[in-house]
Amino acid sequence: MKRTNAPEDGFQPYTGTAILLHWLLALLLLGSFCVGAYMADLKLSPERIRLFNYHKWAGITILLLSALRLAWRLTHRPPPEPATLKARDIVIALWTHRLLYVLFFAVPIAGWAYSSASGFPVVWFGKIPLPDLVARDKGLADILVEVHGTLAWTLGALVVLHAAAAIKHQLFDKDLVLARMLPAGARARILARREARR
């Protein structure tokens, strides 16, 4: 008799809210990183100013979504890791996630502070003015732009590592680590293919 993907497998996905926040944040991070990398070497122009505004709006949105995601994580226990996961992998995942959360906050805050030090206030979506984090100071701005860039590249590297680990679990380890964070439709297809192989 065929086994079903039942409670005996111990599989539990993340909540719908956690999944939504994860993928929204992932898309915003990717878009913001690409815009930031593209505009960094542009000469001063209307296009560069427009892209800087988009980048700042995305950064503030990332900051707010990160706060919401952290609050959700602290009040909703994540599903247990698959029993097949090695202790070493669990420890690496734990510390990678902790560092990701730190950078989710540190990168946009450093960017916000840089904008303040440069004398360009952040006006979220061109409608909501936000307070300056620091006073205008060119020397400080020169430091903060480097801090922001270094933190952003560090976050980018960690996101790539995180994605590579998820792909490894799906394609090589063939466990359900990735499926826990996929939307219901994609998760159902993975579970159906897994069941068909039994």
N, C-alpha and C positions, 0 to 999 in steps of 0.2 A: 504494500500500500504506500502511496506517495506521502511524504511528509509535507506539511504545510508550514508556511512561515508563521509559526505560532509562538506563544509565550515561552515554550521550552527552548527556543533559540535565543531567548534573552534580548531580542532586538527591540530597541526603542528609539524612535526618531526624536530630534529636537522639536520643540513646540513651533507652531506656525509663526508666531511672533518672532522667535529667535531666528528662524530661517529667513523671514522677510528682512529683518534688520541686517543679517549677515550679508545677503546678496545686494541689498541697497548700498550698504557701506562698501562692499567690494567694487561695485560699479562706479561709485563716486570716487573712491581712491584711485581706480584705474584712470578715469577721466581727468581728475585733478593732476595726477602725476604726469600724464601725457601733455596736458596744457602747460604745466609748469616747466617741463623739460623743453617744450617747443618755444615758449616765450622768453626763456632766460637770456638768449643771445640776440633777441630782436632789438633793433634801434627804437628809440622813442618815437611812437606814432600812434594814431588813433586805434589801430589794430592792437598794439601792445597794451594800451590802456584798457581797452575792452576785455582782452584776455586776462589781464591782471584782475579786473573786477570779477570775471567769471571764476577765476581761481580762488579769490578771497571768499566769494559767496559759497563755493563748494567747500572750502576749508571750514567755515563756520557751520555749515550743515553737517559736515563730518564730525565736528566737535560735539554738536547737539545729539546726533545719532549715536555717537560713541557713549555719551552719558546715559542715553536711554537704554542702549544695549547693555552697558555695565549694570545699570539698575535692575534690568530684567534678569541678567545672569545671577546677580546676588540674591534675588528673590525667587528664582526658579532653578532648582537643581538640574544640571544637564544630565542627559541619559548616561547610563553606565557604558564604559568602554567594552568592546567585544572581548570575550574571554580569551580569544586567541592572541590578543595584543601583548607584546613583550613588555616587561616592566621598564626596560630602557626606553622604549618608544613612548610609554606613558609619561615618563619624567621629561623627555625631550619636548613632547607636545605641551605639557603643563607650562614649562618655562618659556617656550615659544609663544604661547598664548598670552602669558603675563607680559612679556616684552612687547607684543603687538598692542595690547591695551595701553601700555605706557606711551607708546609712539602714536597711537590714535589721538591722544591728547596733546603730547609734546609737539608734534609737527605743526598742527594748526595754531597752537598757542604761540610757538616761535614765529610763525608767519604773521600772525596778528601783531605781535610785538614789533616785528620788523617793519610792518606797514606803519605802525604808530611812530616809531623812531624816525622813519623816513618822511613823516609829515603828511601821510595820506591816510586819513581816517577810513575805517571800514564801515561801509553803509550796505548792510545786508540786503541783497536783491534791489539795491538802489532806493530802498524805502525806509529801512530801519537803521538809524545811525547807532553805532556801538561805541562805547567809551574807549579812549586810547589806553593801552596797557602801560605804556611808558611815555615819557616826554620826548619831544623831537630832539634827536641827537644823532648827527651824521656818523660819528665814530661808533656809537652803539649800533646803528643801523648796519654798518659794514660788518660788524661781528655777527649780528643776528641773521643776516642773509646767509652767511656761511653755516651757522648753526642750523638754520631751517633746511638748507640744502643737504647738509650731512645727515640730518635726522630723516629727511624724506627719502634719500637713497638707501639708508639703513632699513627703513620701513619697506621700501620696494623690494629689497633683497629678502627680507623675512617673508613677505607675501609670496614671492616666487618659491621660497623654500616650503612654505605652508601648502601651496598649490601642488608642488611636486610630490610632497608627502601624500597628499590626498589621492593623486593619480597613481602613485606607487601602491597604495593600499587597494585601490580598485582594480588595477591591471595585473599586479604581480602577487600581492598577498591575498587578493580575492576575498577580502573581508567586507564588512558593512560599515566601515568608518565613514566613507564618503556619503553613502546612502542616508545616513542619519541627518545630514544637512541639506538634502535635496528637496525641492518641491514635491508634493504628493505624486504627481504624474510620473516624473522621472524616477522617483523612488519605487513606485509600483512596477515600472518596467525592469528595473534592476532586480527586484525581488522575484519577479516572474521568471526572468532568465535564470536566476540562481536556482529556483525551484525546479525548472525544467531540466536542469543538469543532474538532479538527484535521482 
